[in-house]
Amino acid sequence: MVEELLHSGSGWMNFGIFFLLAVVLLLVVLGFVTYAILAERKVLGYMQARHGPNQLGGKWGLLQTVADVLKLLIKEDIIPKAADRPLFIIAPIIAFTPAFMVLATIPFTEKFQFADIGVGLLYYIAISGMTVFGMVLGGWASNNKYALLGGMRAGAQMISYEIPLVISVLGVILLTGSLNLNDIVAQQGETAWFILLQPVAFIVFFIASIAELNRTPFDLPESENELVAGYFVEYSGFRWAFFMLTEYVYMFAMSSLITVIFLGGWLPPFDFLGFIPGAVWFALKFCFVVFVYMWIRATLPRFRVDRLMEFAWKVLFPIALANIFLTALIKTLFF
Amino acid sequence: MIRTEEMLLNVGPQHPSTHGVFRLVVKIDGEIITEATPVIGYLHRGTEKLAENLQYTQIIPYTDRMDYLSAMTNNYVICHAVETMMGIQVPERAEYLRVMAMELGRIASHLVAWGTYILDLGATSPFIYAFRDREMIINMLNELSGARLTFNYMRVGGVKWDAPEGWVDGVREFVPYLREQLKGYHDLVSGNEIFLDRVKGVGVYSKEEAINYSLSGPNLRSTGVKWDLRKDEPYSIYDRFDFNVITRDEGDCLARYHVRLDEIGESLKILEQACEQFPAEGEIMAKVPKIIKAPKGEAFVRIESPRGEIGCYISSDGKKEPYRLKFRRPSFYNLQILPKLLVGENIANLIAILGAVDIVLGEVDG
């Protein structure tokens, strides 16, 4: 469907359709964020021997996040006097925009993808790297020492962990011979899921992705117990919500990416299960990845900031490099 | 060369990890602390001065609010001081009730220390497990005294209320339950690599330093000094119980963590024995005059609270109020080593070290 549209001529009609589809995707993502927050609170709740939200919207608390968002919307928007006003205002937007932009390349099913770019994976990594600007700027513009420390930590961490993230995925690219996400999924259909062929790459990628998402145990930029809230300590109301939104949209994007790269995207695990639509498989795998993120959050304490860097450069980075070397060696010798 | 500046950072008084209204002014170079100055007094209520105008029984509720995590030991220390001055013999049943209440309080306090410490290090779940188990203790103490936190349970000469029917059985059943839970705590946290990385070899001080800084409780025992007033200067009926004094030799945050967790196990042993020995009946109050007047003179007693040695000095001129009352508040003394420990550490370690000291601000500020 999208394929045909892409190859048809440009016109107001096509623009309108694309605009409409983009709005639909935005709504889907916002819907995901709304219920991912609820799910996170519920999962954490049950793991911590309590119930989580259970008042608003029936016993499952289905309207809890809606009410929270409403509260954030009508909250007073405070900009500290000494803050750098333009940067303070623009920082959450800089953080959020790339988070939404990366979704364009994700192939949810073989038909439903917004931009089938030849270098989809590269696009994802390049665009998502921009978010760190928003965080550093937000930390700096707040004119708050905790925020500054948080922003600096965010900068150091995201840049450090991007490297193992990219290098680990090179193994997959070597096997596929393409940066196109559709090709990567198709390749998995022919051989096997890359989680089986590239288990080391998967582990490195998964750990680095947690760091990229700023989630426990790598939530140092916003570590509540040390820096109060890190880079967004001075933010309130909807600007703050934008930072939170960024995190959850990235969780959506990263879980989708892991599903696509390592878990076979929309493909069923066995061929005889092929009668179930690809979208269902994608959703199932995707939800599982999201659940693992929540599970880890409920389990682990936080890294120390110096150990975090050591872990990235001295553990993940060499492992990822060794993985590429081995993959290339095996590929050259045996295939 | 880039010009770098030292930054002055106020940690607290409103900060999630200072466990109350504690303020720490730290000079940091990047994230490395070059100087740390604790600022206390945000919770100062002048307990000692107030006590000079209060009758002895009226002082007891004030002590509840000092170390609010183990109010029973505070209750005990003031009653014990007055009893020592007046030479009152406390009935056996009351002594058992007191010991059981104090040991339950000690467990509850260590559970909070454990849970909040892990919370400070960034893991949220253990905190809630600790509070779930602490809730059971709070409920038991609630049955005993009618209050969940500020018990006001002990009186000069005994305790205010007798144990309700079935209470001792409840304690007896609780002991094996918590033993099982303790194993779970160890499984959950003690072996976690990230946790060990955060606490092992962090905030180390030696035996001599600990003694010179007048540290006590788990903070002292974590350096290998075997000093527990329950064993070394037995008060109440502690000489009747068989339990060990837990020590560790490393003197780091991990040692303090382990000392606290293991002490829960020892307290459970005491509780178990106390349940067995608990007298079926008897008085809960000694014969004391209606208005308590400590004889002219002075007395100092000290006991082992979960945080260390809590002492009470009373100087009396024979009236119904003390002439001067002074508490040795262990949290306050334990805090003194903090500026020395923090130099050269980073912000993350600050939280780990401060959390391991396990202060209660109500007690620090008095």
Contacts between the chains, C-beta under 8 A, distances in Angstrom:
chain1	res1	chain2	res2	distance
A	44	B	124	7.2
A	44	B	125	7.8
A	47	B	125	6.1
A	48	B	124	6.9
A	48	B	125	4.9
A	48	B	128	4.2
A	48	B	129	7.4
A	49	B	128	6.1
A	49	B	129	6.6
A	49	B	132	5.5
A	50	B	128	6.4
A	145	B	7	5.9
A	145	B	9	5.2
A	146	B	9	7.7
A	149	B	31	6.7
A	149	B	347	7.0
A	216	B	122	6.3
A	216	B	123	7.5
A	217	B	122	6.7
A	217	B	194	5.6
A	219	B	122	7.0
A	220	B	348	7.9
A	223	B	122	6.4
A	223	B	348	7.7
A	224	B	16	5.6
A	225	B	16	5.5
A	225	B	17	4.4
A	225	B	119	6.9
A	225	B	120	4.9
A	225	B	121	7.4
A	225	B	122	6.3
A	225	B	351	5.6
A	226	B	17	6.9
A	226	B	347	5.3
A	226	B	348	5.6
A	226	B	350	7.6
A	226	B	351	5.2
A	227	B	347	7.3
A	228	B	15	6.4
A	228	B	16	6.4
A	297	B	124	7.9
A	298	B	124	6.9
A	298	B	125	5.1
A	299	B	123	7.2
A	299	B	125	6.8
A	300	B	122	7.7
A	300	B	123	6.0
A	300	B	192	7.1
A	300	B	194	5.8
A	301	B	118	6.3
A	301	B	121	4.3
A	301	B	122	4.5
A	301	B	123	3.8
A	301	B	189	7.9
A	301	B	192	6.6
A	301	B	194	5.2
A	301	B	195	5.1
A	301	B	198	6.6
A	302	B	121	6.2
A	302	B	122	2.7
A	302	B	123	7.4
A	302	B	194	7.3
A	302	B	198	7.8
A	302	B	348	7.9
A	303	B	194	6.0
A	303	B	197	7.6
A	303	B	198	8.0
A	304	B	197	6.7
A	304	B	198	5.6
A	304	B	346	7.4
A	304	B	348	4.5
A	304	B	349	7.1
A	305	B	31	6.4
A	305	B	346	6.4
A	305	B	347	7.7
A	305	B	348	5.6
A	306	B	346	6.7
A	307	B	197	5.7
